[in-house]
Amino acid sequence: MSPSLIKTLNGLFTFAWIFIILVSVVDGYLVWHFRAVIAQVEQNPAGIAMLAMAGGRVWLFLSAKSFGTILASTWLMVTYRKNAIVGIAIAVPLALFQFGLLLFLRYA
């Protein structure tokens, strides 16, 4: 691969990776901000179950979200370091999915 292509791929992956993490942070912030009503508006069955297990408090839900984000972003970075094409092939669609989630959080 040419140096310019490597630089472009690095930039694309870095942008997608950071974007994925930022959307996860925004999602977590919104859970915290709306913690008084999150049990009534959460649509994810796993989230609903965690909120129920914690008596409506958000600590378990936010802990799981944080752990999942750290685990996924670490795995994605390791994958990219081992095989850049595979890493990008996973990161870009995931970033697009996160963009859809961001739109849902904003407009739904």
C-alpha positions in Angstrom: 0.0 0.0 0.0 1.1 3.5 -0.7 1.9 5.9 2.1 -1.0 8.2 1.1 -3.5 5.3 1.1 -2.3 4.2 4.5 -2.7 7.7 5.8 -6.2 7.9 4.4 -7.2 4.5 5.9 -5.8 5.6 9.3 -7.8 8.8 9.2 -11.0 7.0 8.1 -10.6 4.4 10.9 -9.7 7.0 13.5 -12.7 9.2 12.6 -15.1 6.2 12.7 -13.6 4.9 15.9 -13.9 8.2 17.8 -17.4 8.8 16.4 -18.6 5.4 17.7 -17.2 6.2 21.1 -18.7 9.8 21.2 -22.2 8.6 20.3 -21.9 6.0 23.1 -20.9 8.8 25.5 -23.9 11.0 24.3 -26.2 8.0 24.8 -24.9 7.5 28.3 -25.2 11.1 29.1 -28.9 11.1 28.0 -29.6 8.1 30.2 -28.1 10.0 33.1 -29.9 13.2 32.3 -33.3 11.6 31.9 -32.7 9.1 34.7 -36.0 10.1 36.4 -38.0 8.8 33.4 -35.6 6.4 31.6 -37.5 3.3 33.0 -40.6 4.5 31.2 -39.0 5.5 27.9 -36.2 2.9 27.4 -36.9 0.6 24.4 -34.0 -1.8 24.6 -35.2 -5.0 26.4 -31.7 -5.5 28.0 -31.8 -2.0 29.3 -35.3 -2.4 30.6 -34.2 -5.6 32.4 -31.1 -3.9 34.0 -33.2 -0.9 35.1 -35.7 -3.4 36.7 -32.9 -5.3 38.4 -31.5 -2.0 39.9 -34.9 -0.9 41.1 -35.2 1.8 38.4 -31.8 3.3 39.2 -29.4 3.7 36.2 -26.1 2.6 37.7 -26.2 -0.9 36.4 -27.4 0.2 32.9 -24.7 2.8 32.7 -22.1 0.4 33.9 -23.0 -2.1 31.3 -23.1 0.5 28.6 -19.6 1.8 29.6 -18.2 -1.7 29.8 -19.6 -2.6 26.4 -18.3 0.6 24.8 -14.8 0.0 26.2 -14.8 -3.7 25.2 -16.1 -3.0 21.7 -13.8 0.0 21.0 -10.8 -2.0 22.3 -11.7 -5.0 20.2 -12.2 -2.8 17.1 -8.7 -1.2 17.7 -7.0 -4.6 18.0 -8.8 -5.8 14.9 -7.7 -2.7 12.9 -4.1 -3.2 14.1 -4.1 -6.8 13.0 -5.9 -6.2 9.7 -6.7 -2.6 8.6 -9.1 -3.6 5.9 -11.2 -5.8 8.2 -11.1 -3.1 10.9 -12.4 -0.5 8.5 -15.0 -2.9 7.1 -16.3 -3.2 10.6 -15.8 0.4 11.9 -17.5 2.2 9.0 -20.8 0.3 9.0 -20.8 0.5 12.9 -20.2 4.3 12.7 -23.1 4.6 10.3 -25.3 2.5 12.6 -24.2 4.8 15.5 -25.2 7.8 13.3 -28.6 6.3 12.9 -28.8 5.8 16.7 -27.8 9.5 17.2 -30.6 10.6 14.8 -33.1 8.3 16.7 -32.0 9.8 20.0 -32.4 13.3 18.6 -35.7 13.0 16.7 -37.6 10.1 18.3 
